[in-house]
Amino acid sequence: MGKVASQKDLFEVSGPTYLTYVNWNCQHHQRAVMASLVQGVYVLERDRQWNRQGPDARAPAWWNFFHFELRQALVDAADSSIFGAVYAFQPPYHLLDPAAAAGAPHYVVAFRGTVTKKASASRDLELDLLLVRSGLEHTSRFRIAMQTIHDVVVAAGTEHGRVWLAGHSLGSAISTLGGKAMARAGVALTTFLFNAPFLSAPVERIPHKKVKQGIRIAKSFVTAGVATVLHKSGGASGEDAFAALARWVPNVLVNPADPISAEYVGYFDHRKKMEDIGAGAVGRLATRHSVKDLLLGIGKPGGCEPLHLFPSAVLTVNRTPSPDFKSAHGIHQWWRPDLALECRAYFYA
């Protein structure tokens, strides 16, 4: 990934150059490689903007280092920016350790987040606003992404582990939509969602634990009540659709200092809290709905749950202190070897 000039370069510019041997059965190695492949998409777009080609291009180092090949760059028809990539795992035979490589993906489809500089900023910020307002399902970027995911899965086969998804920030939202669509079609893809947006009130930012718990408990009872009323009146009902996603267990990686993704910490902790206080049924009903989407979905039975709600997930929380928003939300944090991580699996029952 280029010459390492300093400790800062190692983590913020050059990537995980310490990872000269990848054990694909190790979660930490998986995380670092997937973050690097997402970074490869960011650098692809920067290469395009700065017209860096051939030996001047910086993006290839991000996948070549881990023996991936770039098979396809995904281009947004609206502004010609590169927002995603399809990688194929092609390790040299003499370096292939059958035991370590047994869990490696055949293909990875990765998506970058928002780039705020130069030509792609306008389109990315437009999509950020659409994500909050009405979702990305009807955008050209998501249609291209979804068609690509489908085509790669068809080409690779539906055997577990052949195709992985990865995304950061806005790219995590695209990966989430794609992962949910494939799960509903019966294909659960291994997925890494770095700093995925949580589209709800930032309760996790409240400093008082009891206040946070009280707000979430009250919100769950209100949400469950609205859902029950609408279900009885023939309105919103998404239980079957939500339960169908349960076998898909994405890796959700968040930083509590990142206001965009931090709410996932409270979302999953609250599910356990509701079980602990004997309100598990209320919690499970509230888990798959938001009041806003319920009210907007009146008259649309069987509508899908909000983007940020997951039946099952492996939640990884980076507790390493972050000095600023850039550090807390950035993709660079996820390939560091010295993170203070908390990891827990949640399953919908």
C-alpha positions as CSV (number, residue, x, y, z in Angstrom):
1,M,0.0,0.0,0.0
2,G,2.9,2.3,-0.5
3,K,5.8,3.3,1.7
4,V,4.9,3.9,5.3
5,A,6.4,7.2,6.3
6,S,4.9,7.4,9.8
7,Q,2.7,5.8,12.4
8,K,-0.1,8.1,11.2
9,D,0.4,6.9,7.6
10,L,0.1,3.3,8.7
11,F,-3.4,3.7,9.9
12,E,-4.8,6.7,8.1
13,V,-3.3,6.5,4.7
14,S,-1.6,3.2,4.0
15,G,-4.0,0.9,5.6
16,P,-3.3,-2.3,7.6
17,T,0.2,-3.0,6.2
18,Y,0.8,-5.1,9.3
19,L,-1.6,-7.7,8.0
20,T,0.8,-9.6,5.8
21,Y,-1.1,-12.9,6.5
22,V,-4.9,-13.0,6.5
23,N,-6.7,-15.7,8.4
24,W,-10.2,-15.6,6.9
25,N,-11.6,-17.3,9.9
26,C,-10.5,-14.4,12.2
27,Q,-13.1,-11.7,12.7
28,H,-10.4,-9.0,13.2
29,H,-8.8,-9.9,9.9
30,Q,-12.1,-9.9,8.1
31,R,-13.0,-6.5,9.5
32,A,-9.6,-5.0,8.4
33,V,-9.7,-6.4,4.9
34,M,-13.4,-5.3,4.3
35,A,-12.6,-1.8,5.5
36,S,-9.7,-1.7,3.2
37,L,-11.8,-2.8,0.2
38,V,-14.3,0.0,1.0
39,Q,-11.4,2.4,1.2
40,G,-10.4,1.2,-2.2
41,V,-13.7,2.6,-3.6
42,Y,-13.1,6.0,-2.0
43,V,-9.6,6.1,-3.6
44,L,-11.0,4.9,-7.0
45,E,-13.2,8.0,-7.0
46,R,-10.4,10.2,-5.9
47,D,-8.2,8.8,-8.7
48,R,-11.0,9.6,-11.2
49,Q,-11.4,13.1,-9.9
50,W,-7.7,13.8,-10.1
51,N,-7.2,11.9,-13.3
52,R,-4.7,9.6,-11.8
53,Q,-4.2,6.6,-14.1
54,G,-1.8,3.8,-14.7
55,P,1.2,3.9,-12.3
56,D,-0.1,7.1,-10.8
57,A,-3.3,5.5,-9.6
58,R,-3.4,4.9,-5.9
59,A,-6.5,2.7,-5.5
60,P,-5.1,-0.7,-6.7
61,A,-2.9,-1.0,-3.6
62,W,-6.0,-1.3,-1.4
63,W,-7.1,-4.5,-3.0
64,N,-3.9,-5.9,-4.5
65,F,-2.3,-6.1,-1.0
66,F,-4.9,-8.7,-0.1
67,H,-4.9,-10.6,-3.4
68,F,-8.1,-9.2,-4.8
69,E,-8.7,-8.1,-8.4
70,L,-11.0,-5.3,-9.4
71,R,-13.7,-6.8,-11.7
72,Q,-16.0,-3.8,-12.0
73,A,-16.3,-0.2,-10.9
74,L,-19.8,1.0,-10.3
75,V,-20.6,4.4,-11.8
76,D,-23.5,6.6,-10.8
77,A,-25.3,7.6,-14.0
78,A,-26.2,11.0,-12.5
79,D,-22.7,12.4,-12.1
80,S,-20.3,9.7,-13.4
81,S,-18.8,9.2,-9.9
82,I,-17.5,5.8,-8.8
83,F,-19.5,4.7,-5.8
84,G,-18.9,0.9,-5.6
85,A,-16.7,-1.9,-6.8
86,V,-16.8,-5.7,-7.4
87,Y,-13.7,-7.5,-6.2
88,A,-12.7,-11.1,-6.9
89,F,-10.4,-13.0,-4.5
90,Q,-7.4,-14.3,-6.6
91,P,-4.6,-15.4,-4.2
92,P,-1.4,-16.8,-5.8
93,Y,-1.4,-20.6,-5.5
94,H,1.9,-20.7,-3.7
95,L,0.6,-18.4,-1.0
96,L,-2.8,-20.1,-0.5
97,D,-3.2,-21.6,2.9
98,P,-6.2,-23.9,2.6
99,A,-7.0,-23.8,6.3
100,A,-6.8,-20.0,6.5
101,A,-8.5,-19.3,3.2
102,A,-11.4,-21.7,3.7
103,G,-13.6,-18.8,4.9
104,A,-12.6,-16.3,2.2
105,P,-15.2,-14.8,-0.1
106,H,-15.1,-15.4,-3.8
107,Y,-16.4,-11.9,-4.5
108,V,-16.9,-8.7,-2.5
109,V,-19.2,-5.9,-3.5
110,A,-18.2,-2.7,-1.7
111,F,-19.7,0.8,-1.5
112,R,-18.2,4.0,-0.3
113,G,-19.9,6.7,1.7
114,T,-20.2,10.5,1.1
115,V,-17.3,12.3,-0.6
116,T,-17.5,16.0,0.2
117,K,-14.9,17.3,-2.2
118,K,-15.0,18.1,-5.8
119,A,-17.4,16.6,-8.4
120,S,-19.2,13.9,-6.4
121,A,-20.2,16.1,-3.4
122,S,-23.4,17.4,-4.9
123,R,-24.8,14.0,-5.8
124,D,-23.7,12.3,-2.5
125,L,-25.3,15.0,-0.4
126,E,-28.4,14.8,-2.4
127,L,-28.6,11.1,-1.7
128,D,-27.9,11.7,2.0
129,L,-31.0,13.9,2.1
130,L,-33.0,11.4,0.2
131,L,-32.0,8.7,2.7
132,V,-33.4,10.7,5.6
133,R,-36.5,11.9,3.8
134,S,-37.8,8.9,1.7
135,G,-35.1,6.3,1.2
136,L,-32.8,5.3,-1.6
137,E,-34.9,2.5,-3.2
138,H,-35.9,4.5,-6.2
139,T,-32.5,6.1,-6.9
140,S,-30.4,5.2,-9.9
141,R,-27.4,4.5,-7.6
142,F,-29.3,1.9,-5.7
143,R,-30.8,0.3,-8.8
144,I,-27.3,-0.1,-10.2
145,A,-26.1,-1.5,-6.9
146,M,-28.9,-4.0,-6.6
147,Q,-28.6,-5.2,-10.1
148,T,-24.8,-5.7,-9.5
149,I,-25.4,-7.6,-6.3
150,H,-27.9,-9.9,-8.0
151,D,-25.6,-10.5,-11.0
152,V,-22.6,-11.4,-8.8
153,V,-24.7,-13.8,-6.7
154,V,-26.0,-15.5,-9.8
155,A,-22.5,-15.8,-11.2
156,A,-21.0,-17.0,-8.0
157,G,-23.8,-19.2,-6.8
158,T,-25.9,-19.0,-3.6
159,E,-23.6,-21.2,-1.5
160,H,-23.0,-19.5,1.9
161,G,-19.9,-17.2,2.0
162,R,-19.3,-16.9,-1.7
163,V,-20.4,-13.2,-2.0
164,W,-19.8,-10.6,0.7
165,L,-21.1,-7.1,1.0
166,A,-19.4,-4.1,2.6
167,G,-20.2,-0.4,2.9
168,H,-19.4,2.7,4.9
169,S,-21.9,5.4,5.9
170,L,-24.1,6.1,2.8
171,G,-22.5,2.9,1.3
172,S,-23.7,1.0,4.4
173,A,-27.3,2.1,3.7
174,I,-27.0,0.8,0.1
175,S,-25.5,-2.5,1.4
176,T,-28.3,-2.8,3.9
177,L,-31.0,-2.4,1.3
178,G,-29.2,-4.9,-0.9
179,G,-28.6,-7.3,1.9
180,K,-32.3,-7.2,3.0
181,A,-33.5,-7.7,-0.6
182,M,-31.3,-10.8,-1.0
183,A,-32.3,-12.1,2.4
184,R,-36.0,-11.9,1.4
185,A,-35.1,-13.8,-1.7
186,G,-33.6,-16.6,0.5
187,V,-29.9,-15.6,0.2
188,A,-28.2,-14.4,3.3
189,L,-25.0,-12.6,2.4
190,T,-22.1,-12.0,4.8
191,T,-22.3,-8.2,5.3
192,F,-20.1,-5.6,6.9
193,L,-21.8,-2.3,7.7
194,F,-19.3,0.4,8.9
195,N,-20.9,3.4,10.6
196,A,-24.3,2.7,9.2
197,P,-26.8,5.6,9.5
198,F,-29.5,5.1,12.2
199,L,-32.4,7.2,11.0
200,S,-34.0,8.0,14.3
201,A,-33.7,10.4,17.2
202,P,-30.2,10.3,18.8
203,V,-31.3,9.1,22.2
204,E,-27.8,7.5,22.7
205,R,-26.3,11.0,23.0
206,I,-28.2,11.7,26.2
207,P,-25.7,11.4,29.0
208,H,-28.0,10.1,31.7
209,K,-28.5,6.3,31.5
210,K,-31.8,6.2,33.3
211,V,-33.3,9.0,31.2
212,K,-32.2,7.1,28.0
213,Q,-33.8,3.9,29.3
214,G,-37.0,5.6,30.2
215,I,-37.3,7.3,26.8
216,R,-36.7,4.0,25.0
217,I,-39.1,2.0,27.1
218,A,-41.9,4.7,26.6
219,K,-41.1,4.8,22.9
220,S,-41.4,1.0,22.6
221,F,-44.8,0.9,24.3
222,V,-46.1,3.8,22.1
223,T,-44.7,2.1,18.9
224,A,-46.1,-1.3,19.9
225,G,-49.5,0.3,20.6
226,V,-49.7,2.1,17.3
227,A,-48.6,-1.0,15.4
228,T,-51.3,-3.1,17.2
229,V,-54.0,-0.5,16.3
230,L,-53.0,-0.3,12.7
231,H,-52.7,-4.1,12.4
232,K,-56.2,-4.5,13.7
233,S,-57.6,-1.9,11.3
234,G,-56.0,-3.5,8.4
235,G,-53.1,-1.1,8.2
236,A,-49.4,-1.7,8.5
237,S,-48.2,-5.2,9.1
238,G,-44.6,-6.3,8.6
239,E,-44.1,-9.2,11.0
240,D,-43.6,-11.8,8.3
241,A,-41.3,-9.6,6.3
242,F,-39.3,-8.7,9.3
243,A,-39.0,-12.3,10.6
244,A,-37.9,-13.4,7.1
245,L,-34.7,-11.4,7.6
246,A,-33.8,-13.1,10.8
247,R,-31.4,-15.6,9.2
248,W,-29.4,-12.7,7.7
249,V,-26.9,-11.6,10.4
250,P,-25.0,-8.5,9.2
251,N,-21.9,-7.2,11.0
252,V,-22.8,-3.8,12.3
253,L,-19.8,-1.8,13.3
254,V,-20.3,1.5,15.1
255,N,-18.6,4.1,17.3
256,P,-20.5,5.6,20.2
257,A,-18.9,8.9,19.5
258,D,-20.3,8.9,16.0
259,P,-23.8,10.6,16.1
260,I,-24.7,9.0,12.7
261,S,-24.3,5.4,13.9
262,A,-24.2,5.5,17.7
263,E,-27.9,4.8,18.2
264,Y,-27.4,1.2,17.2
265,V,-25.7,0.7,20.6
266,G,-28.9,1.7,22.4
267,Y,-31.2,0.0,19.9
268,F,-29.7,-3.5,20.6
269,D,-29.1,-2.9,24.3
270,H,-32.7,-1.9,24.7
271,R,-34.0,-5.1,23.1
272,K,-32.3,-7.1,25.9
273,K,-33.5,-4.6,28.5
274,M,-37.2,-5.2,27.4
275,E,-36.7,-8.9,27.8
276,D,-35.2,-8.4,31.3
277,I,-38.2,-6.3,32.5
278,G,-40.7,-8.9,31.2
279,A,-41.8,-6.8,28.2
280,G,-40.2,-8.9,25.5
281,A,-43.3,-9.2,23.4
282,V,-43.7,-5.4,23.4
283,G,-40.0,-5.0,22.6
284,R,-40.1,-7.4,19.7
285,L,-43.2,-5.6,18.2
286,A,-41.5,-2.2,18.6
287,T,-38.2,-3.5,17.2
288,R,-39.6,-3.9,13.7
289,H,-41.4,-0.5,13.5
290,S,-41.0,3.2,13.9
291,V,-44.0,5.4,14.7
292,K,-43.2,7.7,11.8
293,D,-43.1,4.8,9.3
294,L,-46.2,3.2,10.7
295,L,-48.2,6.4,10.3
296,L,-46.8,7.0,6.8
297,G,-47.5,3.4,5.9
298,I,-51.2,3.4,6.8
299,G,-53.1,1.6,4.0
300,K,-50.0,-0.2,2.9
301,P,-50.2,-3.6,4.6
302,G,-47.1,-5.7,4.4
303,G,-44.7,-2.7,4.0
304,C,-41.1,-3.2,4.8
305,E,-39.5,-2.1,8.1
306,P,-37.4,1.1,8.3
307,L,-33.9,0.8,6.9
308,H,-32.1,0.9,10.2
309,L,-34.1,-1.9,11.9
310,F,-32.5,-5.4,12.0
311,P,-33.9,-8.6,13.3
312,S,-30.4,-10.1,13.9
313,A,-26.9,-8.7,13.9
314,V,-23.4,-9.0,15.3
315,L,-22.8,-5.6,16.8
316,T,-19.2,-4.4,17.2
317,V,-18.7,-1.2,19.2
318,N,-15.4,0.6,19.0
319,R,-14.8,2.0,22.5
320,T,-11.4,3.5,21.6
321,P,-11.5,7.2,22.4
322,S,-12.1,9.4,19.3
323,P,-10.9,13.0,19.3
324,D,-13.3,14.2,16.7
325,F,-16.2,13.4,14.4
326,K,-13.8,12.5,11.5
327,S,-12.1,9.8,13.7
328,A,-15.4,8.5,15.1
329,H,-17.2,8.2,11.7
330,G,-14.2,7.4,9.4
331,I,-13.6,4.1,7.7
332,H,-9.9,4.4,8.8
333,Q,-10.5,3.3,12.4
334,W,-11.7,-0.2,11.4
335,W,-8.4,-1.6,10.2
336,R,-6.4,-0.6,13.3
337,P,-5.0,-3.5,15.3
338,D,-5.3,-1.8,18.7
339,L,-9.0,-1.1,19.0
340,A,-11.0,-1.5,22.3
341,L,-13.9,-3.5,20.8
342,E,-17.0,-4.9,22.3
343,C,-18.8,-7.6,20.2
344,R,-22.1,-9.2,20.8
345,A,-24.6,-11.2,18.6
346,Y,-28.3,-10.5,18.7
347,F,-30.9,-12.8,17.2
348,Y,-34.6,-12.2,16.6
349,A,-36.9,-14.6,18.3
